[in-house]
Amino acid sequence: MKLLKFLRLSAWALAGLLGLMPSAHAVLPIQHWQQPGGARVYLVESHNIPMVDVQIDLDAGSRRDPAAQAGLASVMAGQMASGLRADPKGAGPYAKAMDENQLGEAWADLGASFGAGASADRLSFSLRSLSYPDLLDKAVALAARQMAHPAFPEAIWVRDRERLSAAIRESLTQPGTVVQNSFASAVYGAHPYGFRTTPESLTRISAQDLQVLHAQALRTCRATVSVVGDLTRAQTDALVKRLLALWPADAGCAPLPAVPEVAALTEAQDLMLPFDSAQAHVLVGQPGYKRDDPDFFALLVGNHILGGGGFVSRLTEQVREKRGLSYSVYSYFSPGLHAGAFTVGLQTRPDQAAQAVAVVREVVQAFVSDGPTEAELQAAKSNLIGGFALRIDSNRKLLDNVANIAWNRLPLNYLDTWTQQVERIGLDDVRRAMARVLKPQRMVTVVLGARPWPNKANGPEGSGVAGTWGRTSGSGAFRLC
């Protein structure tokens, strides 16, 4: 048995290495169809390695958590590894009940892996296995059981709840967690994107709540299944049917309740958080845009120039290179089913926080007002296009991209046209898109661990920045929280 395990794991490791070979750089055609039960299937055949990767996505992420039970979806997904109930039909190789240790050993014997997790928008299941029929069939059978018949034992949940609560309390001693929580709350307001799991919200979640959510979430008619690997279309269709065979049968799917959109900010909000930290943590931002925004590529290129391009970005040039205020400064968008946050982040010496905030505001305002230069635009497009191959150089990365296409209902040729979409972006596209989405005068600024500074009309002493660093509208000076 140990030798068999070793050989299987060795084959898997070799397959993973082969997945990084240049042959994975070629964009492969995506096949798409819908099964009679309603599941939408997306497949990229990749026969260069004997491996199969599967991802199943459902609209049951944390945006649907009740406010009082923040973390419910993530907890439910995590607890699906705590054991299996006995198969009601009493058939198959994994029909007996299993505890969490037996379940882990079963996956180890197969040299395969199964995972469950919840993001803001999605509840996701993942399966990875070698494509050898004797292994894959067993892996599919076990994954089907784990999705359909998790045990959710009360004792395990009570134990894990204490561990999670302790981990959350410990995280709140870390400056990064505190500033991120405050920023999310200010940017998203009452929207579920701003919910944060707390020890108190965990106490309101019972094992029965996990069972109820599980029963509500698993519907074949709402499943989006992405597959990359060593399978034909016919083999994939059969695999997906087996994976979903134990899910509740549906005559149809009623529409899920709509989740409100993220509200736009109406004024600036400035928060200074006292914290005994060696570095001041700074976050500046606002709600950004949804993933289906028609200006997605213009915003992608624009942010690459502003702060997403690492050492070649404008923020890095002004904050790090010219003034030495921070080792790293960045910006990014987080588009989802709703408007995810636009975020600028950095760490700096506590006595330099005022100057760093002033520079960030000046750079963002100037970029929104004037847009990039032609040289910046061409450099960004060349960098993005040149790095495209690294986005799909393994089965795992390719699966992530296919799942993104499937979830967001993007064109099937999205990967084939990605570089052309970037290439056609012009200066006016970036200026217009960034000016439409970003509102510098209505952004949230959170500063944690800085030395308090006065609100001076002509900037903090020694900032070297013309004009004001404080607000000319909105909340004015930073308020202590």
N, C-alpha and C positions, 0 to 999 in steps of 0.2 A: 504493500500500500504506500509506504514512504517513497519507494523508488518510483512508483507510478505518479505520485504527487510531484516529485522532483522533475520528472520528464515533462509533465504537463506545464508546470510553471516555467521550465526552461524554454519550451516551445512558445509559450505566451511572451516571454521576455524577448526571444528572437524575433517574434512577429512584431513586437513594438518597435524594435530597432529597425527592422525592415520598413516599417511604416514611415520612417523619417527619410527614406531614400528619395532621390529627385523625382522618381516616377509619380510620387504623390502630388507633385506640383501641378500636374495637368488637371484642369477643371473637367470633371466628368459630367455627362448629362444626368439630369435629375428626372426620374420617372415618378409620376403621381397618379394615384387612383383612390377611389372611395369604396370601402367594403359595404356589403349589404346592411351591416349593422350601423353604418354611419361613420366608422373610423376613417380618418383621412391618412393615407400612407404616402410617404416620400422615400424614395430609394436612390442611392448611388451605388452601383455595382463596382466593387474594387477587388479584383481577383488576384492581386499581386501578393497578398499575404493571407494566410488561413485564419481570418479574424472577422468577427461580426460585432458591431456596436449598434445599440438600439436606445432610443430615447422616446419616452411617451410623455406628452404634456397635456395638462388639463387646466381649465380656468378655475382653479381652486387655490390660488396663492394667498399670501397674507393680506392682499387688498380686500379680501372677503372675510377676514377675521372680525368678530364682534370687538368693539373698542375695549370692552371690559376683559376680553380674553385674548389680548394681543399675544401673538406667538402660537396660536392654536394650530395653524396649518403646518408650521415648522415642527412643532412638537409631535403632531400626528405622524408626519413623515419619518421623524427620527425614531419613534416608537415601533415602527413597522419591522424593525430588526429584533424586537424583544421576544419573538416566538411565534409559532403558528398553531392555529386551532386544527383539530383533526378534520380531514376532508369529509364533508357530509356524505359524499358518494362512496367513500372508502376505497377508492381506486387510485392507481398510479404509484410511482416509486417513492413519493413523499406524502403519502396519505395520512400517516400518523402525526399526532401532535408533536411539536418540537419546542424545546426551550431555546433561549438565545444562544447558548453554547453549542447545542446540537445543530442549530441553523448555521452558525458560523463554520462549524466543521464540515457541514454538507457543501458549502460553497468552496471551502479550501480543497476538498476532495476533487471537485470539478475543475479546479484551477481557473474559475470564473469569478465574476463579481456582479453584485446587484446593489443598487443604491436608490434612495428616495430622498427628496428634498423639496423645499418650497422657497421660491423667490417672491418678490412683491406681486408678480402677476401669475406665476405658474406653480402648480404642483407637478413635479417631474419624477419619473422613474427611469433608471438606466440599467442596461444589461450589457456586459462585455463577456464574450466567450470565444474560444477557438471554434472554427467552423466545422471541425470533424463531426460527422453526424452523431456518433455515440455520445460525445460530450455536449454538443449543442442541444440535442433533444432533451437531455436531462436538465441542462441549464434553463431551458425554456419552461419545462415542467415545474421546476422549483421557483422560478420567477413568477409564473402564473399563480402559484399557491401563495407566495409571499405577498403579492399584490391583493389577492382576493380574500385571504383568510388569515390576516394577522391576529394575534391573540390579544394584544393590549392588556396584559395582566396588571391588575391594580397595584400589586406589591412592587413590580418593576417600575411603574410610573411614579409611585411615591418616592422610591429610591432616587430615580433620575431627576425628579423635580427638585429634590434637595440639592443635588449636584449642580443642576442648572442655576438654581437660585444663588448658590454660593459663587458660581462662576460670574454671574451678572454683578453681584455685589463687589467682587474683586475687580471686575472690569471698570466699575465706577470710581476706582481709585486711580485709573489711568487717564491722563489728560486727553488722549486721542478719543476715547469713548465719550467723555463728558462733552467735548466740543462738538463732536459729530451729532450727539443726541440733541443738543441745544440748537444746532444748525437745522437739523431735520424738522424739529418742532416749529421753528420760526418760518421755514420755507414752505412747508406743507400745511401748516395749520391743523384743521380738523380732518384733513384727508387721510385715509388709511396708509398712504405712503409714509406718513410721519409717525405711525404707531411704533412703539418700542416695547419689546418684551421686558417685563419687570418681575421681580419675585411676587408682587401682589397679583399681577395678571395670571401668573402660573398657578397660584393657589385657587383661582377660579376655574381651572381646567381639571376635569375629572376623567378617569378612564372611559366612562360612558360618553363624555363629550367627544373623545377621540373616535369611538366607535360610530357615533352619529355622523360626524364629519366624513369618516371613511365611507360609510354607506351612501351618503349624499354625493360624494365627489366622483366615485367610479362609475362612469357611464360611457359605454362604447361609442355612443353617438357624439360624444364631446371629445373623444381622444384624437390627438394628433400624434402620429407615429413616424419617427425619422429613423432610417436604417442606412448604415454605410458598411459595406463589407462583402465578403466572399459568398454571395447568394444571388440567384437569378430572381426575376420578378415572381415567378410561380412559387419558388421556395420562400420568398419573403412574405407573400400573401398568406401562405400556410402558416408560417411562423407567427405572424401577427394574430391570426385567428386563434392559434393555440395560447398565445399570451393573454388574450382578452376573453377566452372561452368561459372563465369562471366569474366574470363580472356580471352584475345584474342584467337580466334581459330587459330591453326597453321596447315599448311600442312606439315611442317617440320621445323627444326631449323638449320640455317646456323651456322657453327662454329664461336665462338667469337674470336676476334683478340687476338693473344698471347701477354702476358705481359712479358717483358724481365726479366731475372733472376737478383737477387741482385749481384752486382759485388763484388768479393773478394777484400779486402784491399791489397794494394801493399806495404804500408809502415805504420809505426806508425804515429799517429797524437795526439798531446798533446795540450790541450786547457785550459787556465786559465781564468775564467770569473770573473771580478771584480763585487762584489755584497755586499751590506751592510747586512750581515746575521750573526745571532748569531752562526750558525753552518756552517762549510764547507760541501758542498755536493760533493760527489765523485762518478763518474760512469766510469767503465772500461769495454770495450767489443769489439765486432766485429760481422759481420754476422755469424749466426750459421748454422743451417741445416733445410731442408724441412721436413714436417711431414711424407713423405713417405720414409724417409731415412731408409735403412735396419738395421742400428745400433741404432734405436730409443731407445730400452730398455737398451742397454749398455750406451748410453748417459744419459738416465734418472737416472740410478743407479749412474753413475759417477758424475753427477751434484749434486745428493743428498749427496754424500760424500764431494764434494768440498765446496758447499755453499747453497744447497737447503734443507738440513736437519735440519735447525734451530740451536739449541744449541749444536747439536752433529756434526756439520760440521767442516771441517778443517779450513775454513776461520774464523769461530767463535772462534775456539780454539786459533788461532794465533793472530787475531786482537783484540778480546774482552777479552778472558780469560787470555792470557799470557801478553798482553800489555795494556789492558784497553783503547784502542784507540776509541772504538765505542760501543754504547749499542747494536747495531744490524748491522750485515753485512750479505749479501745474494748474491746468484748467481742463475740465471735461464736462460733457453732457451725459445724462443718463436717461435717454428716451425709453419709454415703455408704452403700455396701453394708455397711460396718462402722461402728462408732462412731468418727466423726471427732472431732477435738479440740475442746474448749471452751477458748477462749483469751481472756485479758485482757492487753492490751499497752499500754505507754506508754514514753516517754523522759523523763528528768528530769536535773537537775544531779547529778553524782556524789555530792555531799555531802547530797542530799535523797533518795537512793534508799531508805534505811531507812524514812523517814517515808512515802514513797509506797507502799512495800510494805505497811506497817501499815494505811494508809487503805484500800487495795484489799481487803485481807483483811477488814477490818471491814465494808466496804460489802457484799461478797459474802456474808459470814456473815449479816448482818442481813437481806439480801434473801431468802436461802434460808429463814431462820427465820420471817420475818414476811410476806414477799410484798410486793406493791405496794400503794399506796393507791388508792382509787377514782379520784381525780383523775389519777394517773399512768396507770392502766389506760385510762381514756377518752381521754386525750391520745394514748397510743400507738396505740390502735385507729383513732382519727381520722387520725393521720399515716399509718399503713400503708394504710388504705382510700383516703385522698386521693391517695396516691402510686401506686396500683395501675396507673393508665393509663400511667405512665412505664415500666412493666415490659414493655409490649407495643406501644410506639409506633413500631416499625420492623420490617421483615421479619426482620432478624437477631435482635432480641430475641424476636419471636414464635417464631422457629425454636428458640431456646434453651429457651423454655418448653414447646414441643411435644416437643422431645427429652427434656426432663426428665420429662414425663408418660409418654412412651413407655418410657424407660429404667427408670423406677421403677414402671411398671405402675399409674399413678394413674388415677382415673376420667376418662373422656373429657370430662366436664363440669367438670373441676377448675378451669379458669380462670373459668368462669361462676359457680362457687360460692365462689371464693376470698374475696371480701369478706364473704360471709355466714359463712364459717368463722371469719374473724377477728372479726366482730361478735359472735358467740355466745360468745366466750371470756369467762369470768367470773373474779373474784378467786380463788375456790377452785381453779379450773382451773390458774391460773398458780402458785399456792402449791404445790399438790400436785405438778405436773410438775417445777418447779424443785427442790423438795426431794427428789424421787425421783432426779433425774439428777445434781445437783451435790452433791459431798461436800467442803466447804471444808477439813475437817481432813485430807483425803488428797490434796491438790493438789500439783502440781509448781510450784516457784517458781525461776526462773532470773534472775539479776541479772548483767549484764555491764558492766564498766567503772566500778563504784561504788567509793567509798572503803571499805575494810574497816571494819566497826563491831562493837562488842562485843555479846554476847547479854545484854541487860538485861531483867530481869523486868518492869520497869514502863515499857518503851518507850524508843526512842532519845531523847536529849536534845532538847528543843524540838519534839517531834513533835506535841504537842497532841492526842494520841490516848490515850484511857483504856485501861487493860488492857495486855496484852503484845503485842509485835510478833513475838516469837520463837515457836517451836512449843511447844505444851503436850503434843504427842504426835508420834510419828514420829521424824524424823531430828534434831530439835533445831536447833542453830545451823547457819548456812550453812557448807558445807565448800568449800574452795578446790579448783578443778579445773584 
